[in-house]
């Protein structure tokens, strides 16, 4: 089973840069997208509903902001939109598809880089998301939580870690929270199971020559249940084309895609 996740930073912008042509060639089983920045009435073109996929979108109430999507080659048994938190659900940050005992979700954690107020929103999301993760871990399902978590976990996960220790995305509190997710709660960073190399990034600033010089951050994840750890076969970050300020993260699992 191949799963791809990407923060598209505007799905219409990504489409103009060739994302859907690439997707047709890549043919993952499940696609998780974040920051679609689109309302459903702006998706009339067939391009946004690729053939051979069941396509689902969750929009933010605010136009041109946030939003997630999920494409799957098989219709889910159940679709869950939102986390049940009115404030965050209004921003379109969670969409989960269930296939038998497997749940795959497109997740978009808030960014705190724009202001102290938004950093407070991010911390609040994190505080509420931890009990959600605990509940998921207890219910016996297999989870693959894909998306932009807006946190680089360790110094290996961003180029200029020393100068970013007081910046959102690499704050000590954020990193400690991921420590708890992975080490105490038992969730698994699927990419690092099969790739422990440095300079493996999924986001680059548009300032300067960050992309050309590979001065990036790894803030996009596939976070999986411990039951799936032994089934992770390969992981890659696609950089041959640029559809967004993020890059597609592709992971293959030795888990049969539900027929």
N, C-alpha and C positions, 0 to 999 in steps of 0.2 A: 504494500500500500504506500503510495507516494502522496505526501501532503506538502503543500507550498503555502507560505504566508508572506504577505507584503503590505507595508504601509504605502499606499499608492499616492498619498499627498494630493488627492483630487483624482477621482477615477477618470474624469473626462480628460484631464491633462495626461495621465498615463496612457489613455487610449490614443491620443495624438502622437505619443512617442513610440507606438508599436506594441504596447503591452499585450493586446488581445491576439495579435498575430503570433507573438512568442508563446503565449499560453496555448494556442492551438497546436503548436509544434511540441511543446513540453508535455502536455496531456497528463497533469497530475490527477489523482483520484478525487482529492478534496482541495479546495482553494479557500484560504481565509484572507480577507482584505480588511484594512483599517484606513481610517481617515478618507473615506470616500467623498466627503464634501458635496453631497448631492441629495436632492429630493427625488422621490419616486417618479414624480411627474416630469422629471428631466431625463428619464431613462427610456424614452420611447424608441430609440434606435435599437435594432436587433443586436448590434455590436455588444451591448451591455447585458445581453442574455445569450451567452454562447451556446451553440448547439452541443448536444450530448451532456449538458449539465442541467440540474435543477438549481435555480439561482434565487437567492434570498438576500434582501437588503433590510437593514434597520437604519433609519435616518435620524438625525438630530432635529429637534424642533427649530433650532437656529439654522437658517439657511447658510450653505457654504461652510459648514463646520462639522468636524468629527464624522461619525457614522461608520458602520461596519457591514461587511457582506460575507456570504459563504456560498460557494458553488460546490455541488457534489454530483458525482456520476450516478448516484442512486438516491431516490427519494427517501428522506429520513423517516424513521418510525415516529419521531416526535421532534418538534422544533420549539426551542425556548428562546424568547426574545426578551432580553433585559435581565437584570439581577433582582428585580423587585424593589429597587431603590428609586423613587420618583425623580430625584435630582439628577442622578447619573443616567438613568434610563432616558431622560429627556435629551441627553447628549449622545445617545446611540453608541454604547460602549461594549455591548455583549450580545452575542448570538451563538446559540448552541444547537447542534444537530445530534440526534441520538440514533444509533444503528445497533439494535440488539443491546449488548452490554457496553458498547463503545460510545463515548461522547467526544465530539470534536467541536471546539468553540473558537470563534474569532473574538479576541479580547483586545481592548485598547485602553490602557491606563492613562490617566490624565498626565499632561506635562506641567511642570511647575516653573518652567524657564521664563515665562512672560512676566510674572509678578509674584510678590509674597502671598497675595490672595490665592492665586492659582496653586502655589506650592502647598498652602494650607488645604486646599481642595484635594490635592494629590495625597497628602498625608492622611486625610480623612478616608479617602477611597482605600488606601492601603490598610488602614485599621479595620475597616469593615470587610475587606476582601479576605483577610486571614481566616476569620471564622467560616466564611464561605468555602475556602479551600479545605478547612478541617471537615466540614460537613460532606464535601465531595469525597474526601479520603475515606470516610466512614461508610459510605453507602454501597460499597462493593462494585461500583462501576469502574471501567477503564477510561481515563481522561487524557486528552491531548489538547492543551490550552495554548493556542497559537496567537501570536500577535506582538504588538509594540508595547512593551512593558515600561519603556521610558526610564530604565535604570541599567547602567553598566555595573555588573556585579563585582568584578575584581580588577586590579591594575592591568591584567592581561587583556581586558575587554575594552580598553580605549588607549589611544596613542599617548595623549598628553595627560596622564592620570595625575601627575603631581600638581599641575596647575589647575586642575578641575575639582579638587577635593572640597571646595566651598560652593560648587555650582550644582544646580539641580540636575539630577541624573547620576550624580556620583557623590552625593552627600553621605556622610557616615551613617545617618539614620536610614537612608534608603538601602544602602548596602547591607546593613545589619538586618533589615527586614527580609532581604533576599536570602541572607544566611539562614534566617529562621525558616523560610519557605523550603529551602533545599536541605538543610542540615537537621533541623528539629522536626519539621512537619513531614519530611521524607519525599517531597516532590523532586523530580529529576530534570535537570537541564539537558535535554536530549542531545543538543549539538555537542556539548562537552563530553558526552559519553564516547563519541567516536572521533572527536577532533580536539586535541589539547594544544594546538599550535597558536602562537601569538599572531597579532595583526590580522585577525579574522573579524571584520567589522560588517555591520549591516546599515549604518547610517553615517553620512558625512555632511558637514555644514556646507552650505552654498557659498560661504565666504572664502576668499582666497583660492588656494589650490588644494583644498582638503581632499577632494576626490582624486585628483591626479597624483597627489603625494600619499594617498591612503592614510590620511590623518582622520581616523574615524572612531566610531563607538559601536560596540555590539549591544544593542538594546532591544532587538527582536528575538523572540524565543519560541520554542515549542517546549512547553513545560508539561511533563507527563507523569502519570501514576507510576509508582515503583514497580508495579506488575508488568510494565511495558519496557523497562530498562534493558532487559536482555533481548528485546526484539528490534532494537534500533540497529539498522544495518549501515547506513551511510548518511552523510550530511554535506550539503554544499551551499555556498552563497554565490548566486549568479551575478556576474559583473561584466559580462561581455557587452551588454546594452544597459542603458540607464533610463528607467521609466519614472524615477522618483528620486528624492534625496535618500531613500532607503533602497536596499537591494532584496530581491527574493531569497528567502531561506527555504531550502528544499530538503526534506528528510524522508528517507525510505525506511519502512518498518516491515519486519517479517510477520505481518499481521494481515490475514486475508481481507481485502476490502469486501464489506458485506454485499452479497449478491442480491 
